[in-house]
Amino acid sequence: MNILLRKWTLSDKDSLKALCNAVDRQYLSDRLPSPYTDSDAEWWINMVTEAEGKTGLFRAVMVNGQVVGSISVERKEDVYRIDGELGYMLLTDHWSQGIMTQAVAQISRLAFELLDLQRISAHVFAPNIASAKVLEKNGYEQEATIRKGAIKNGKVYTVLRYGVVR
Ligand SMILES: CC(C)(COP(=O)(O)OP(=O)(O)OC[C@H]1O[C@@H](n2cnc3c(N)ncnc32)[C@H](O)[C@@H]1OP(=O)(O)O)[C@@H](O)C(=O)NCCC(=O)NCCS
């Protein structure tokens, strides 16, 4: 399968809105607005365009010319600026075809090269086995078990911290 990561532009507003309104949010941050509006999409694309290459890399995951997901690495602040936080999401119709495994491989390589990081971190809710597998298949190691680390829809979760070093 041909999986391409490309930068977001304002012409992706509708695709981004469709993605964010359709994605399975069970294990995602509450920072993602719901419902996701035109102005949310416009604000976010402008924000990532400004930050691109400086404080992060933000990419649309493209399969057969369609936006099917989103992936990013964002640089942490202060003394943690040698560390980047990886995040991703994929439309449910495209799960379990190896798409995010390839996307993580591509963005991890790019982030080490372009953001001059020493490590990349990812945080996964313990029941999100598919996400943990994506990381493990890319050489990320489980470094910590954060008990009662997050709350989502009223349920408290153990969070697993994964990391890969340069
Ligand atoms: C997590 C997510 C990105 C995975 O993307 P994907 O493209 O389906 O992942 P891949 O196909 O590359 O790899 C997933 C692996 O997990 C396996 N898997 C999927 N569901 C599973 C389950 N319930 N139990 C065990 N294994 C599972 C797949 O078989 C595959 O492993 P394999 O390659 O050994 O067969 C996708 O499910 C998603 O977007 N979820 C919603 C958003 C989210 O949770 N983001 C991550 C937050 S940390």
PDBQT file of the ligand as one rigid body, heavy atoms in Angstrom, charges set to zero:
ROOT
HETATM    1  C1  LIG A 201      -4.286   3.015  17.012  1.00  0.00    +0.000 C 
HETATM    2  C2  LIG A 201      -4.466   3.124  15.497  1.00  0.00    +0.000 C 
HETATM    3  C3  LIG A 201      -3.781   4.372  15.015  1.00  0.00    +0.000 C 
HETATM    4  C4  LIG A 201      -3.841   1.887  14.834  1.00  0.00    +0.000 C 
HETATM    5  O1  LIG A 201      -3.663   2.109  13.447  1.00  0.00    +0.000 OA
HETATM    6  P1  LIG A 201      -3.634   0.884  12.388  1.00  0.00    +0.000 P 
HETATM    7  O2  LIG A 201      -3.216   1.422  11.074  1.00  0.00    +0.000 OA
HETATM    8  O3  LIG A 201      -4.901   0.140  12.482  1.00  0.00    +0.000 OA
HETATM    9  O4  LIG A 201      -2.446   0.000  13.012  1.00  0.00    +0.000 OA
HETATM   10  P2  LIG A 201      -1.618  -1.144  12.242  1.00  0.00    +0.000 P 
HETATM   11  O5  LIG A 201      -2.548  -1.866  11.316  1.00  0.00    +0.000 OA
HETATM   12  O6  LIG A 201      -0.395  -0.541  11.661  1.00  0.00    +0.000 OA
HETATM   13  O7  LIG A 201      -1.166  -2.065  13.453  1.00  0.00    +0.000 OA
HETATM   14  C5  LIG A 201      -2.092  -2.441  14.447  1.00  0.00    +0.000 C 
HETATM   15  C6  LIG A 201      -1.726  -3.778  15.005  1.00  0.00    +0.000 C 
HETATM   16  O8  LIG A 201      -2.570  -4.046  16.145  1.00  0.00    +0.000 OA
HETATM   17  C7  LIG A 201      -3.310  -5.247  15.904  1.00  0.00    +0.000 C 
HETATM   18  N1  LIG A 201      -4.604  -5.074  16.590  1.00  0.00    +0.000 N 
HETATM   19  C8  LIG A 201      -5.622  -4.264  16.268  1.00  0.00    +0.000 A 
HETATM   20  N2  LIG A 201      -6.600  -4.353  17.186  1.00  0.00    +0.000 NA
HETATM   21  C9  LIG A 201      -6.174  -5.256  18.106  1.00  0.00    +0.000 A 
HETATM   22  C10 LIG A 201      -6.735  -5.790  19.301  1.00  0.00    +0.000 A 
HETATM   23  N3  LIG A 201      -7.930  -5.394  19.746  1.00  0.00    +0.000 N 
HETATM   24  N4  LIG A 201      -6.017  -6.704  19.982  1.00  0.00    +0.000 NA
HETATM   25  C11 LIG A 201      -4.793  -7.108  19.559  1.00  0.00    +0.000 A 
HETATM   26  N5  LIG A 201      -4.213  -6.622  18.440  1.00  0.00    +0.000 NA
HETATM   27  C12 LIG A 201      -4.897  -5.704  17.733  1.00  0.00    +0.000 A 
HETATM   28  C13 LIG A 201      -3.369  -5.376  14.405  1.00  0.00    +0.000 C 
HETATM   29  O9  LIG A 201      -3.609  -6.687  14.013  1.00  0.00    +0.000 OA
HETATM   30  C14 LIG A 201      -1.954  -4.914  14.031  1.00  0.00    +0.000 C 
HETATM   31  O10 LIG A 201      -0.974  -5.866  14.373  1.00  0.00    +0.000 OA
HETATM   32  P3  LIG A 201      -0.243  -6.809  13.271  1.00  0.00    +0.000 P 
HETATM   33  O11 LIG A 201       0.441  -5.886  12.309  1.00  0.00    +0.000 OA
HETATM   34  O12 LIG A 201       0.684  -7.601  14.093  1.00  0.00    +0.000 OA
HETATM   35  O13 LIG A 201      -1.345  -7.571  12.635  1.00  0.00    +0.000 OA
HETATM   36  C15 LIG A 201      -5.959   3.206  15.134  1.00  0.00    +0.000 C 
HETATM   37  O14 LIG A 201      -6.596   2.100  15.711  1.00  0.00    +0.000 OA
HETATM   38  C16 LIG A 201      -6.643   4.482  15.613  1.00  0.00    +0.000 C 
HETATM   39  O15 LIG A 201      -6.590   5.520  14.955  1.00  0.00    +0.000 OA
HETATM   40  N6  LIG A 201      -7.341   4.446  16.782  1.00  0.00    +0.000 N 
HETATM   41  C17 LIG A 201      -8.075   5.605  17.295  1.00  0.00    +0.000 C 
HETATM   42  C18 LIG A 201      -7.194   6.741  17.720  1.00  0.00    +0.000 C 
HETATM   43  C19 LIG A 201      -6.127   6.308  18.700  1.00  0.00    +0.000 C 
HETATM   44  O16 LIG A 201      -6.384   5.514  19.591  1.00  0.00    +0.000 OA
HETATM   45  N7  LIG A 201      -4.917   6.847  18.520  1.00  0.00    +0.000 N 
HETATM   46  C20 LIG A 201      -3.768   6.496  19.332  1.00  0.00    +0.000 C 
HETATM   47  C21 LIG A 201      -3.764   7.208  20.634  1.00  0.00    +0.000 C 
HETATM   48  S1  LIG A 201      -2.328   6.731  21.573  1.00  0.00    +0.000 SA
ENDROOT
TORSDOF 0
